Amino acid sequence: MTSSVHDVRATHEPSHQPSLAGQSAAHDGGEHDMGHAMGSVNSMAASATLHCLTGCAIGEIGGLIVGTALGLSTLATIGLAVGLAFLFGYTLSTLPLVRGGLGFFGALGVVLAADTLSIATMEVVDNAVMAAIPGALDAGLDNPVFWVAMMIALTAAGIVAYPVNRYLLGRGKGHALTHAYHGGAEPTGWRRFVPSWGTGALVAVIVAFMMGGFVVAATSGLDTGGHALTTVVVGSGA
């Protein structure tokens, strides 16, 4: 009799333990949400890295062009390139915020807090790699060595800066500070004319420019070699 009562209670009393299927679904859902969040942070870190890297590349190349044109010393040229890298890096991040509705100084304050560590990391790595490659700092813009070294240096800078941006984003800092101001209402008035380029477009332009510089430098070297060879042959024949 006692056994029958226990059997009835076990049959009709609701179980307070979730089923195995429910536990599995909840576990899978949690893993999905976590995976989505991780993917989002990784994507944002990659975008932030490429955005800063583009500004650094513009500043570095622009500084080296100006320094070479003005005949500045190697140290002065590097200083100019680093300064312009920060300038362009900050500018590319500030413009979208101004377009989105922030005042210039307010946007600049956000960008200074968000991008300084990332840009500084890139500049340290970029210049260290350029210094480590023999002849890279002394090579002129018409030397293919310069362009190859610059590509290697910028790639290394991006690789090192990515985990830095990833770390900052994971703590709600870095590029996360600017992300909150993106994707707002459409700009009105004069803000419609503030330029805001996508990261992909900027990277494509920089890659195309650097490849173009390399091709021009390589072609120039071949032309110079051809003229030199012609001079030697003509001189020998005379």
Residue pairs with C-beta under 8 A, 6 or more apart in sequence:
18 26
41 166
41 169
41 170
42 166
44 169
44 175
44 176
44 179
45 162
45 163
45 165
45 166
45 169
45 175
46 162
47 175
47 199
48 115
48 118
48 165
48 169
48 174
48 175
49 118
49 158
49 161
49 162
49 165
50 158
50 199
50 202
50 203
51 92
51 93
51 175
51 199
51 202
52 89
52 93
52 115
52 118
52 119
52 122
52 161
52 165
53 122
53 154
53 157
53 158
53 161
53 203
54 92
54 199
54 202
54 203
54 206
55 85
55 88
55 89
55 90
55 91
55 92
55 93
55 119
56 85
56 88
56 89
56 119
56 122
56 123
56 126
56 154
56 157
57 85
57 150
57 154
57 206
57 210
58 84
58 85
58 88
58 206
59 81
59 82
59 83
59 84
59 85
59 86
59 87
59 88
59 89
60 81
60 82
60 84
60 85
60 126
60 150
60 154
61 81
61 150
61 209
61 210
61 213
62 81
62 84
62 88
63 77
63 78
63 80
63 81
63 82
63 83
63 84
63 85
64 77
64 81
64 141
64 146
65 141
66 72
66 80
66 84
67 76
67 77
67 78
67 80
67 81
68 77
68 140
68 141
72 80
74 137
74 138
78 127
78 137
82 123
82 127
85 119
85 122
85 123
85 126
86 119
86 123
89 115
89 119
90 108
90 111
90 112
90 115
90 119
92 197
92 202
93 111
93 114
93 115
93 178
94 104
94 107
94 108
94 111
95 194
95 195
95 196
96 178
96 181
96 182
96 196
97 106
97 107
97 110
97 111
97 178
97 181
98 104
98 107
98 191
98 194
99 187
99 191
99 192
99 194
99 195
99 196
100 181
100 182
100 184
100 187
100 191
101 181
101 184
101 185
101 187
101 191
102 110
102 181
107 181
110 177
110 178
110 181
111 178
113 173
113 177
114 173
114 174
114 175
114 176
114 177
114 178
115 174
115 175
115 178
117 164
117 168
117 174
118 161
118 164
118 165
118 168
118 174
118 175
121 157
121 160
121 161
121 164
122 154
122 157
122 158
122 160
122 161
123 157
125 153
125 156
125 157
125 160
125 161
126 153
126 154
126 156
126 157
127 153
129 149
129 152
129 153
129 156
129 157
130 136
130 137
130 149
130 150
130 153
131 137
133 145
133 149
133 152
133 153
135 145
136 145
136 146
136 149
136 150
136 153
139 145
139 146
139 149
140 146
141 213
141 217
142 216
142 217
142 220
142 221
143 217
143 221
144 214
144 217
144 218
144 221
146 217
147 210
147 213
147 214
147 217
148 214
150 210
151 210
151 214
164 174
165 174
165 175
167 174
168 174
168 175
168 176
169 175
169 176
187 194
